[in-house]
Amino acid sequence: MIERIDTATRMSKIVKHNGVAYLCGQVGDGDSVAEQTRDCLSRVDALLEKAGTSRDRILQAIVWISDMKYFAEMNEVWDAWVPEGHAPARACGEAKLARDVLKVEVIVTAACD
């Protein structure tokens, strides 16, 4: 069974299937990469909770940043957020994001019940 949560015309915020929750990409507010990353990860936390899971069950994360010069700053926030011993498989790349003010976007897949 496929369960779609917070579905709109274009996308669902969460899709659950066979014990896995797929979250739509999350961006955050703020001027700096650190602020945007913190806000973005807070939104990921909220969606994980809504899906019935948590950050210690993340299987994979894909991080897009608008410029690789932000890599260290984003990682500082990321490293503080990921529970020790529960780092997911992760990729990070540079990409042009949907709006010029955006510096980071995170896409998460997590195990759920």
JOBEL-V808384 format. One record per backbone hydrogen bond with DSSP energy under -0.5 kcal/mol. NH is the residue of the N-H (numbers start at 1). CO is the residue of the C=O. If there is no record, write none. Layout:
nh=NH co=CO
nh=NH co=CO
//
This chain:
nh=3 co=1
nh=3 co=16
nh=5 co=14
nh=8 co=11
nh=13 co=5
nh=13 co=6
nh=14 co=5
nh=15 co=22
nh=16 co=3
nh=17 co=20
nh=18 co=1
nh=20 co=17
nh=21 co=110
nh=22 co=15
nh=22 co=20
nh=23 co=21
nh=23 co=108
nh=24 co=13
nh=26 co=106
nh=36 co=32
nh=37 co=33
nh=38 co=34
nh=39 co=35
nh=40 co=36
nh=41 co=37
nh=42 co=38
nh=43 co=39
nh=44 co=40
nh=45 co=41
nh=46 co=42
nh=47 co=43
nh=48 co=44
nh=49 co=45
nh=50 co=46
nh=51 co=47
nh=52 co=49
nh=53 co=48
nh=57 co=54
nh=58 co=55
nh=59 co=109
nh=60 co=109
nh=61 co=89
nh=62 co=107
nh=63 co=91
nh=64 co=105
nh=65 co=93
nh=66 co=103
nh=70 co=67
nh=71 co=68
nh=74 co=70
nh=75 co=71
nh=76 co=72
nh=77 co=73
nh=78 co=74
nh=79 co=75
nh=80 co=76
nh=81 co=77
nh=81 co=78
nh=82 co=78
nh=86 co=83
nh=89 co=59
nh=91 co=61
nh=93 co=63
nh=95 co=65
nh=97 co=95
nh=102 co=99
nh=105 co=64
nh=106 co=26
nh=107 co=62
nh=109 co=60
nh=110 co=21
nh=111 co=57
nh=112 co=19
nh=113 co=52
//
